[in-house]
Amino acid sequence: MNCDEIVSGLILEFRRGTLIMVVLAQLNKPMYGYSLVKELEGKGISIEGNTLYPLLRRLESQGLLKSEWETEATKPRKYYIITEDGKLVYKKIKEHWKKFSQSLNVLMEEE
């Protein structure tokens, strides 16, 4: 395995963990999958549908999101929004992220 393959694998692992936090952060207002993809892209975070939709379903099954179908428009869309439990989980992981990233920044400054 070469260096580029190792780096790609490590970046993928890092993204998997942080995408949960990123998705929860964006769903204070109802959004459907494609609009969430576009919102995140506009903020410099790319995510593909084949990554996003299973993540949304998993977060919903954990009670962190709820969904509702909007059928009034010409194309039905499933909208997701964060639940109260999701807000609590997001708050806790955000606090952990801030502390952890500060520690990482200190460690990387020591190089």
N, CA, C and O atoms as a MOPAC input file, in Angstrom:
PM7 MOZYME 1SCF
protein

 N      0.86000 1    -1.18300 1     0.00000 1
 C      0.00000 1     0.00000 1     0.00000 1
 C      0.90200 1     1.24100 1     0.00000 1
 O      1.82400 1     1.35700 1     0.80700 1
 N      0.61400 1     2.15800 1    -0.92000 1
 C      1.46100 1     3.34900 1    -0.98400 1
 C      0.91300 1     4.46400 1    -0.09400 1
 O     -0.17400 1     4.35900 1     0.47300 1
 N      1.67700 1     5.50100 1     0.00500 1
 C      1.35000 1     6.61700 1     0.90500 1
 C      0.00600 1     7.26500 1     0.55500 1
 O     -0.77600 1     7.58100 1     1.45200 1
 N     -0.26800 1     7.46500 1    -0.73200 1
 C     -1.52600 1     8.09600 1    -1.13800 1
 C     -2.73500 1     7.25500 1    -0.73500 1
 O     -3.75700 1     7.80000 1    -0.31900 1
 N     -2.62700 1     5.93300 1    -0.85500 1
 C     -3.72500 1     5.04600 1    -0.46300 1
 C     -3.95300 1     5.11400 1     1.04700 1
 O     -5.09400 1     5.11200 1     1.51000 1
 N     -2.87900 1     5.17200 1     1.79500 1
 C     -2.98800 1     5.26400 1     3.25300 1
 C     -3.66900 1     6.57800 1     3.64100 1
 O     -4.58500 1     6.59100 1     4.46300 1
 N     -3.21700 1     7.67600 1     3.04600 1
 C     -3.80300 1     8.99000 1     3.33700 1
 C     -5.27900 1     9.00300 1     2.96400 1
 O     -6.09700 1     9.50300 1     3.73600 1
 N     -5.64200 1     8.46600 1     1.80100 1
 C     -7.04800 1     8.42500 1     1.37300 1
 C     -7.89700 1     7.64700 1     2.37600 1
 O     -9.00200 1     8.07300 1     2.71100 1
 N     -7.39300 1     6.51800 1     2.85300 1
 C     -8.12300 1     5.71900 1     3.83300 1
 C     -8.31000 1     6.45300 1     5.14600 1
 O     -9.38200 1     6.39500 1     5.74800 1
 N     -7.26700 1     7.14500 1     5.59600 1
 C     -7.35700 1     7.89500 1     6.85200 1
 C     -8.32200 1     9.07100 1     6.73700 1
 O     -9.07600 1     9.35200 1     7.66800 1
 N     -8.30000 1     9.74800 1     5.60900 1
 C     -9.22100 1    10.86400 1     5.38900 1
 C    -10.66100 1    10.34600 1     5.36500 1
 O    -11.55900 1    10.98300 1     5.91600 1
 N    -10.88100 1     9.19900 1     4.73200 1
 C    -12.21800 1     8.60800 1     4.69200 1
 C    -12.71500 1     8.28400 1     6.09600 1
 O    -13.86900 1     8.56200 1     6.42000 1
 N    -11.86400 1     7.70400 1     6.93100 1
 C    -12.24100 1     7.40600 1     8.31400 1
 C    -12.58300 1     8.68300 1     9.07600 1
 O    -13.56800 1     8.72600 1     9.81400 1
 N    -11.78100 1     9.70600 1     8.89900 1
 C    -12.00800 1    10.98400 1     9.56700 1
 C    -13.34700 1    11.58400 1     9.14700 1
 O    -14.11400 1    12.05500 1     9.98700 1
 N    -13.62100 1    11.56300 1     7.84400 1
 C    -14.87800 1    12.12900 1     7.31700 1
 C    -16.09400 1    11.40500 1     7.86000 1
 O    -17.09600 1    12.03800 1     8.19400 1
 N    -16.01900 1    10.08100 1     7.95300 1
 C    -17.17600 1     9.31100 1     8.43200 1
 C    -17.63100 1     9.80400 1     9.79700 1
 O    -18.82600 1     9.98800 1    10.02600 1
 N    -16.70900 1    10.01200 1    10.68200 1
 C    -17.05900 1    10.45400 1    12.02600 1
 C    -17.56400 1    11.88100 1    12.08300 1
 O    -18.46700 1    12.18800 1    12.86100 1
 N    -17.00600 1    12.74100 1    11.28500 1
 C    -17.38100 1    14.15000 1    11.36500 1
 C    -18.65700 1    14.46700 1    10.58200 1
 O    -19.32600 1    15.45700 1    10.87900 1
 N    -19.00500 1    13.65000 1     9.59500 1
 C    -20.20300 1    13.93100 1     8.80800 1
 C    -21.47000 1    13.87200 1     9.64700 1
 O    -22.42800 1    14.59300 1     9.36500 1
 N    -21.49400 1    13.03500 1    10.66300 1
 C    -22.65700 1    12.97300 1    11.55900 1
 C    -22.87200 1    14.33700 1    12.20300 1
 O    -23.98800 1    14.85600 1    12.21900 1
 N    -21.81300 1    14.90300 1    12.72700 1
 C    -21.89700 1    16.20100 1    13.38600 1
 C    -22.30600 1    17.28100 1    12.38000 1
 O    -23.12100 1    18.14700 1    12.70100 1
 N    -21.76100 1    17.23700 1    11.20000 1
 C    -22.05100 1    18.22000 1    10.16500 1
 C    -23.52600 1    18.16200 1     9.75700 1
 O    -24.17400 1    19.19900 1     9.61200 1
 N    -24.04500 1    16.96600 1     9.57600 1
 C    -25.44800 1    16.80600 1     9.17900 1
 C    -26.37000 1    17.30100 1    10.28700 1
 O    -27.31700 1    18.04000 1    10.01700 1
 N    -26.11000 1    16.91000 1    11.51300 1
 C    -26.94100 1    17.37300 1    12.62500 1
 C    -26.91700 1    18.89700 1    12.73100 1
 O    -27.93400 1    19.51300 1    13.04700 1
 N    -25.77600 1    19.49500 1    12.47300 1
 C    -25.63300 1    20.94900 1    12.57400 1
 C    -26.51500 1    21.68300 1    11.55900 1
 O    -26.93500 1    22.81300 1    11.80900 1
 N    -26.79600 1    21.05100 1    10.42300 1
 C    -27.53200 1    21.73200 1     9.35900 1
 C    -29.04000 1    21.55400 1     9.43000 1
 O    -29.77300 1    22.25900 1     8.73500 1
 N    -29.51700 1    20.63500 1    10.24900 1
 C    -30.93100 1    20.28200 1    10.19300 1
 C    -31.79200 1    20.92600 1    11.27100 1
 O    -32.72600 1    20.30400 1    11.77600 1
 N    -31.48300 1    22.17000 1    11.62400 1
 C    -32.36300 1    22.93200 1    12.51700 1
 C    -33.61000 1    23.38900 1    11.78000 1
 O    -34.60500 1    23.76300 1    12.40100 1
 N    -33.55600 1    23.35900 1    10.48000 1
 C    -34.73100 1    23.65000 1     9.65400 1
 C    -34.91800 1    22.44000 1     8.73200 1
 O    -33.94000 1    21.77900 1     8.38100 1
 N    -36.15500 1    22.14400 1     8.33900 1
 C    -36.38600 1    20.97800 1     7.48200 1
 C    -35.66500 1    21.10400 1     6.14500 1
 O    -35.70100 1    22.14900 1     5.49700 1
 N    -35.01600 1    20.02600 1     5.75300 1
 C    -34.31800 1    19.98400 1     4.47300 1
 C    -34.47900 1    18.59000 1     3.87900 1
 O    -34.55500 1    17.59800 1     4.60400 1
 N    -34.53000 1    18.53000 1     2.57300 1
 C    -34.51400 1    17.23400 1     1.90800 1
 C    -33.07800 1    16.94200 1     1.47800 1
 O    -32.23200 1    17.83500 1     1.46800 1
 N    -32.81400 1    15.69800 1     1.12800 1
 C    -31.44600 1    15.25300 1     0.88800 1
 C    -30.65600 1    16.10700 1    -0.08100 1
 O    -29.54800 1    16.54300 1     0.23500 1
 N    -31.21800 1    16.35500 1    -1.26900 1
 C    -30.47200 1    17.10800 1    -2.27000 1
 C    -30.17200 1    18.52800 1    -1.79100 1
 O    -29.08700 1    19.05200 1    -2.04100 1
 N    -31.13400 1    19.15200 1    -1.10200 1
 C    -30.88400 1    20.50800 1    -0.60300 1
 C    -29.78200 1    20.49300 1     0.45400 1
 O    -29.01100 1    21.44800 1     0.55900 1
 N    -29.70200 1    19.42600 1     1.23000 1
 C    -28.64100 1    19.30200 1     2.22300 1
 C    -27.28900 1    19.13200 1     1.53900 1
 O    -26.29700 1    19.72700 1     1.96000 1
 N    -27.25100 1    18.32600 1     0.49000 1
 C    -26.00900 1    18.16500 1    -0.28400 1
 C    -25.53500 1    19.51600 1    -0.78900 1
 O    -24.36000 1    19.85600 1    -0.64700 1
 N    -26.43800 1    20.28800 1    -1.37900 1
 C    -26.07900 1    21.60000 1    -1.92500 1
 C    -25.65000 1    22.57700 1    -0.82900 1
 O    -24.69200 1    23.32900 1    -1.00800 1
 N    -26.34900 1    22.56700 1     0.29300 1
 C    -26.00200 1    23.43600 1     1.42400 1
 C    -24.58200 1    23.13300 1     1.90900 1
 O    -23.78900 1    24.04500 1     2.14300 1
 N    -24.27700 1    21.85800 1     2.05500 1
 C    -22.94900 1    21.46800 1     2.52500 1
 C    -21.87600 1    21.80200 1     1.48700 1
 O    -20.79300 1    22.26600 1     1.84000 1
 N    -22.17300 1    21.56900 1     0.22200 1
 C    -21.21600 1    21.91900 1    -0.83200 1
 C    -20.89300 1    23.40600 1    -0.79100 1
 O    -19.74300 1    23.80500 1    -0.97400 1
 N    -21.91500 1    24.22400 1    -0.55000 1
 C    -21.71300 1    25.66300 1    -0.46200 1
 C    -20.82700 1    26.07000 1     0.70600 1
 O    -20.27500 1    27.17000 1     0.72900 1
 N    -20.70000 1    25.17200 1     1.67100 1
 C    -19.85200 1    25.43000 1     2.83600 1
 C    -18.54200 1    24.65800 1     2.77900 1
 O    -17.82300 1    24.55700 1     3.77300 1
 N    -18.23800 1    24.10800 1     1.59000 1
 C    -16.95600 1    23.44500 1     1.38100 1
 C    -16.89800 1    21.98900 1     1.81000 1
 O    -15.81000 1    21.42400 1     1.92400 1
 N    -18.04600 1    21.37200 1     2.04900 1
 C    -18.07400 1    19.97300 1     2.47800 1
 C    -18.84100 1    19.17300 1     1.43400 1
 O    -20.04600 1    19.35100 1     1.26000 1
 N    -18.13200 1    18.29500 1     0.74700 1
 C    -18.80600 1    17.49200 1    -0.27300 1
 C    -19.26700 1    16.17700 1     0.34700 1
 O    -18.56800 1    15.56400 1     1.15300 1
 N    -20.46100 1    15.76900 1    -0.05300 1
 C    -21.02000 1    14.49900 1     0.39000 1
 C    -21.89700 1    13.97300 1    -0.74000 1
 O    -22.68200 1    14.71400 1    -1.33000 1
 N    -21.75400 1    12.70700 1    -1.02500 1
 C    -22.53400 1    12.10100 1    -2.09500 1
 C    -23.80500 1    11.50000 1    -1.52800 1
 O    -23.87200 1    11.14600 1    -0.35100 1
 N    -24.80500 1    11.39200 1    -2.37700 1
 C    -26.07900 1    10.83900 1    -1.96600 1
 C    -25.95700 1     9.43600 1    -1.39000 1
 O    -26.65000 1     9.09300 1    -0.43200 1
 N    -25.07100 1     8.61700 1    -1.97600 1
 C    -24.92500 1     7.24900 1    -1.47700 1
 C    -24.25300 1     7.20000 1    -0.10400 1
 O    -24.21300 1     6.14200 1     0.52300 1
 N    -23.73800 1     8.30500 1     0.35800 1
 C    -23.23100 1     8.43100 1     1.72900 1
 C    -24.28500 1     9.09000 1     2.61500 1
 O    -24.51600 1     8.66400 1     3.74700 1
 N    -24.91700 1    10.13100 1     2.08700 1
 C    -25.86300 1    10.91300 1     2.87900 1
 C    -27.12600 1    10.14500 1     3.24900 1
 O    -27.52000 1    10.13400 1     4.41500 1
 N    -27.76200 1     9.50500 1     2.27900 1
 C    -29.06800 1     8.89500 1     2.55200 1
 C    -29.00100 1     7.77000 1     3.58900 1
 O    -29.85900 1     7.72000 1     4.47000 1
 N    -28.02100 1     6.86800 1     3.52300 1
 C    -27.91900 1     5.87200 1     4.61000 1
 C    -27.65400 1     6.52900 1     5.96600 1
 O    -28.14900 1     6.06000 1     6.99000 1
 N    -26.87400 1     7.61300 1     5.97400 1
 C    -26.60000 1     8.33000 1     7.22100 1
 C    -27.88700 1     8.94000 1     7.76900 1
 O    -28.15400 1     8.84000 1     8.96700 1
 N    -28.68300 1     9.56600 1     6.91600 1
 C    -29.95200 1    10.14800 1     7.35500 1
 C    -30.87200 1     9.06700 1     7.93200 1
 O    -31.49100 1     9.26500 1     8.97800 1
 N    -30.95700 1     7.93600 1     7.25100 1
 C    -31.81500 1     6.84200 1     7.74800 1
 C    -31.32500 1     6.32200 1     9.09200 1
 O    -32.12800 1     6.04100 1     9.98200 1
 N    -30.00200 1     6.19400 1     9.24100 1
 C    -29.44800 1     5.71500 1    10.51700 1
 C    -29.72100 1     6.70400 1    11.64600 1
 O    -30.11300 1     6.30100 1    12.74100 1
 N    -29.51600 1     7.99100 1    11.38700 1
 C    -29.78200 1     9.00300 1    12.41200 1
 C    -31.26200 1     9.04500 1    12.77000 1
 O    -31.61900 1     9.28600 1    13.92400 1
 N    -32.11400 1     8.81400 1    11.79000 1
 C    -33.55200 1     8.77200 1    12.06700 1
 C    -33.89400 1     7.54200 1    12.91800 1
 O    -34.68600 1     7.64000 1    13.85500 1
 N    -33.30300 1     6.39100 1    12.59800 1
 C    -33.59100 1     5.17700 1    13.38100 1
 C    -33.07700 1     5.30200 1    14.81600 1
 O    -33.58600 1     4.63700 1    15.71800 1
 N    -32.07600 1     6.14700 1    15.02600 1
 C    -31.54600 1     6.39600 1    16.37000 1
 C    -32.35900 1     7.45700 1    17.11100 1
 O    -32.09400 1     7.73000 1    18.28200 1
 N    -33.33600 1     8.05100 1    16.44700 1
 C    -34.17800 1     9.06600 1    17.06900 1
 C    -33.57800 1    10.45900 1    17.06400 1
 O    -34.08500 1    11.35200 1    17.74300 1
 N    -32.49400 1    10.66100 1    16.30000 1
 C    -31.83200 1    11.96900 1    16.27200 1
 C    -32.43400 1    12.89400 1    15.21100 1
 O    -32.30300 1    14.11600 1    15.29500 1
 N    -33.08500 1    12.30800 1    14.22700 1
 C    -33.78200 1    13.05300 1    13.18100 1
 C    -35.18800 1    12.49900 1    13.05400 1
 O    -35.46400 1    11.35900 1    13.42900 1
 N    -36.06700 1    13.32500 1    12.51800 1
 C    -37.37500 1    12.82400 1    12.11600 1
 C    -37.60300 1    13.29000 1    10.68900 1
 O    -37.02200 1    14.27900 1    10.24400 1
 N    -38.44500 1    12.57400 1     9.98900 1
 C    -38.68500 1    12.92300 1     8.58900 1
 C    -40.17900 1    13.00600 1     8.32800 1
 O    -41.00100 1    12.44600 1     9.05300 1
 N    -40.49000 1    13.72200 1     7.27100 1
 C    -41.87000 1    13.87500 1     6.85400 1
 C    -41.88700 1    14.06100 1     5.34000 1
 O    -41.09200 1    14.81900 1     4.78600 1
 N    -42.79700 1    13.36400 1     4.68700 1
 C    -42.94100 1    13.50900 1     3.24300 1
 C    -43.74900 1    14.76000 1     2.91800 1
 O    -44.79300 1    15.01900 1     3.51800 1
 N    -43.25300 1    15.51500 1     1.97400 1
 C    -43.97300 1    16.67200 1     1.44100 1
 C    -44.48800 1    16.24100 1     0.07800 1
 O    -43.70700 1    16.01200 1    -0.84500 1
 N    -45.79700 1    16.13100 1    -0.04400 1
 C    -46.37600 1    15.62800 1    -1.28700 1
 C    -47.16400 1    16.69100 1    -2.04600 1
 O    -47.76100 1    16.39500 1    -3.08000 1
 N    -47.17100 1    17.90800 1    -1.54800 1
 C    -47.92500 1    18.98100 1    -2.20000 1
 C    -47.28900 1    19.42500 1    -3.51000 1
 O    -47.99500 1    19.79800 1    -4.44700 1
 N    -45.98200 1    19.39000 1    -3.58300 1
 C    -45.27200 1    19.83300 1    -4.78500 1
 C    -45.38900 1    18.76400 1    -5.87000 1
 O    -45.88200 1    17.66400 1    -5.62200 1
 N    -44.93400 1    19.09900 1    -7.06500 1
 C    -45.00800 1    18.14900 1    -8.17100 1
 C    -44.15500 1    16.91100 1    -7.91200 1
 O    -44.49800 1    15.81300 1    -8.35000 1
 N    -43.05300 1    17.08900 1    -7.20600 1
 C    -42.17500 1    15.95900 1    -6.89100 1
 C    -42.16500 1    15.76500 1    -5.37200 1
 O    -41.70000 1    16.64400 1    -4.64700 1
 N    -42.67100 1    14.62700 1    -4.87800 1
 C    -42.65000 1    14.39300 1    -3.42400 1
 C    -41.22500 1    14.36100 1    -2.89600 1
 O    -40.32600 1    13.80800 1    -3.53000 1
 N    -41.03200 1    14.95900 1    -1.73400 1
 C    -39.70300 1    14.99600 1    -1.11200 1
 C    -39.81600 1    14.63900 1     0.35500 1
 O    -40.79300 1    14.97300 1     1.02500 1
 N    -38.79700 1    13.95500 1     0.83600 1
 C    -38.73500 1    13.59300 1     2.24800 1
 C    -37.85300 1    14.62200 1     2.95300 1
 O    -36.66400 1    14.74400 1     2.65600 1
 N    -38.44000 1    15.34900 1     3.87800 1
 C    -37.71900 1    16.37200 1     4.62700 1
 C    -37.28900 1    15.82800 1     5.97800 1
 O    -38.03100 1    15.09900 1     6.63700 1
 N    -36.08700 1    16.19000 1     6.37700 1
 C    -35.52700 1    15.77300 1     7.66200 1
 C    -35.32900 1    16.99200 1     8.54700 1
 O    -35.03400 1    18.08700 1     8.06700 1
 N    -35.49500 1    16.78500 1     9.84200 1
 C    -35.22000 1    17.83600 1    10.82300 1
 C    -34.70700 1    17.16800 1    12.09500 1
 O    -35.07500 1    16.03300 1    12.40200 1
 N    -33.86900 1    17.86700 1    12.82100 1
 C    -33.29100 1    17.32800 1    14.05200 1
 C    -34.37100 1    17.26200 1    15.14900 1
 O    -35.22900 1    18.13900 1    15.24200 1
 N    -34.30900 1    16.21900 1    15.96500 1
 C    -35.23600 1    16.06900 1    17.09100 1
 C    -34.62100 1    16.68900 1    18.34900 1
 O    -33.46900 1    17.12400 1    18.33600 1
 N    -35.39300 1    16.72500 1    19.42400 1
 C    -34.84300 1    17.22300 1    20.69600 1
 C    -33.67500 1    16.35000 1    21.15800 1
 O    -32.66300 1    16.87400 1    21.62400 1
 N    -33.80300 1    15.03200 1    21.03600 1
 C    -32.68100 1    14.14800 1    21.37400 1
 C    -31.48500 1    14.43700 1    20.48000 1
 O    -30.34100 1    14.43600 1    20.93500 1
 N    -31.76000 1    14.68500 1    19.20100 1
 C    -30.68700 1    15.01200 1    18.26600 1
 C    -29.97700 1    16.29700 1    18.65900 1
 O    -28.75500 1    16.39500 1    18.54700 1
 N    -30.74200 1    17.28500 1    19.12100 1
 C    -30.13200 1    18.54500 1    19.56500 1
 C    -29.22600 1    18.31500 1    20.76700 1
 O    -28.14800 1    18.90200 1    20.85800 1
 N    -29.65800 1    17.47100 1    21.68100 1
 C    -28.84800 1    17.16300 1    22.86000 1
 C    -27.56300 1    16.44100 1    22.46400 1
 O    -26.47700 1    16.78500 1    22.93100 1
 N    -27.69800 1    15.43900 1    21.60000 1
 C    -26.51900 1    14.70300 1    21.13000 1
 C    -25.57800 1    15.64600 1    20.39300 1
 O    -24.36900 1    15.62400 1    20.62400 1
 N    -26.12600 1    16.47500 1    19.50600 1
 C    -25.29600 1    17.41900 1    18.76400 1
 C    -24.54900 1    18.36100 1    19.70700 1
 O    -23.35900 1    18.61300 1    19.52200 1
 N    -25.24400 1    18.87700 1    20.71200 1
 C    -24.60200 1    19.78200 1    21.66800 1
 C    -23.41900 1    19.09900 1    22.35500 1
 O    -22.35600 1    19.69800 1    22.51600 1
 N    -23.61200 1    17.84600 1    22.75700 1
 C    -22.54400 1    17.12400 1    23.45700 1
 C    -21.37000 1    16.81200 1    22.53700 1
 O    -20.21400 1    16.95800 1    22.93500 1
 N    -21.66000 1    16.37800 1    21.29400 1
 C    -20.52800 1    16.05800 1    20.41300 1
 C    -19.82500 1    17.32800 1    19.93900 1
 O    -18.62500 1    17.30600 1    19.66500 1
 N    -20.56200 1    18.43100 1    19.84000 1
 C    -19.93500 1    19.70200 1    19.47000 1
 C    -18.97800 1    20.15800 1    20.57300 1
 O    -17.87300 1    20.61900 1    20.28800 1
 N    -19.40300 1    20.03100 1    21.83100 1
 C    -18.52000 1    20.38500 1    22.95100 1
 C    -17.26800 1    19.52000 1    22.93700 1
 O    -16.15500 1    20.01300 1    23.12200 1
 N    -17.46500 1    18.22300 1    22.71600 1
 C    -16.31700 1    17.31400 1    22.65500 1
 C    -15.40500 1    17.70100 1    21.49100 1
 O    -14.18300 1    17.72900 1    21.64200 1
 N    -15.99000 1    17.99700 1    20.33700 1
 C    -15.21600 1    18.37200 1    19.15800 1
 C    -14.35800 1    19.60100 1    19.43700 1
 O    -13.18100 1    19.63300 1    19.07800 1
 N    -14.93900 1    20.60200 1    20.07100 1
 C    -14.17800 1    21.83000 1    20.35300 1
 C    -12.96900 1    21.53300 1    21.23300 1
 O    -11.86500 1    21.99200 1    20.94100 1
 N    -13.16400 1    20.77400 1    22.30300 1
 C    -12.05700 1    20.43600 1    23.20000 1
 C    -11.02100 1    19.58600 1    22.48100 1
 O     -9.81900 1    19.83200 1    22.58600 1
 N    -11.49400 1    18.58700 1    21.75300 1
 C    -10.60400 1    17.67600 1    21.06200 1
 C     -9.79100 1    18.39800 1    19.99400 1
 O     -8.58300 1    18.18500 1    19.88100 1
 N    -10.45100 1    19.25500 1    19.20500 1
 C     -9.72900 1    19.96300 1    18.14200 1
 C     -8.72400 1    20.95500 1    18.71800 1
 O     -7.66400 1    21.16900 1    18.13100 1
 N     -9.04500 1    21.56300 1    19.86200 1
 C     -8.07700 1    22.45700 1    20.50800 1
 C     -6.84200 1    21.66300 1    20.93400 1
 O     -5.71200 1    22.12000 1    20.76100 1
 N     -7.06400 1    20.48400 1    21.48600 1
 C     -5.93300 1    19.63100 1    21.89700 1
 C     -5.11000 1    19.20400 1    20.69000 1
 O     -3.88000 1    19.20500 1    20.74200 1
 N     -5.77900 1    18.84300 1    19.61300 1
 C     -5.06500 1    18.45800 1    18.39900 1
 C     -4.24800 1    19.62100 1    17.85300 1
 O     -3.10600 1    19.43700 1    17.43400 1
 N     -4.81800 1    20.79600 1    17.85500 1
 C     -4.08000 1    21.97400 1    17.36600 1
 C     -2.82100 1    22.21300 1    18.19700 1
 O     -1.77200 1    22.55300 1    17.65000 1
 N     -2.92100 1    22.03800 1    19.50600 1
 C     -1.75200 1    22.20200 1    20.36900 1
 C     -0.69600 1    21.16600 1    20.00400 1
 O      0.48400 1    21.49500 1    19.88000 1
 N     -1.12000 1    19.91500 1    19.83200 1
 C     -0.17400 1    18.86000 1    19.48600 1
 C      0.50900 1    19.11900 1    18.15200 1
 O      1.71100 1    18.89000 1    18.01400 1
 N     -0.24100 1    19.59100 1    17.18000 1
 C      0.34400 1    19.83100 1    15.85700 1
 C      1.24300 1    21.04900 1    15.85900 1
 O      2.14400 1    21.14200 1    15.02400 1
 N      1.03100 1    21.98700 1    16.76800 1
 C      1.91100 1    23.15000 1    16.86900 1
 C      3.28300 1    22.75600 1    17.41700 1
 O      4.26900 1    23.46000 1    17.19600 1
 N      3.34300 1    21.62900 1    18.13300 1
 C      4.58700 1    21.19300 1    18.74600 1
 C      5.56800 1    20.58700 1    17.75500 1
 O      6.72100 1    20.33500 1    18.10500 1
 N      5.13300 1    20.35300 1    16.53700 1
 C      5.99600 1    19.70600 1    15.53800 1
 C      7.25500 1    20.48600 1    15.26600 1
 O      8.07700 1    20.06800 1    14.45100 1

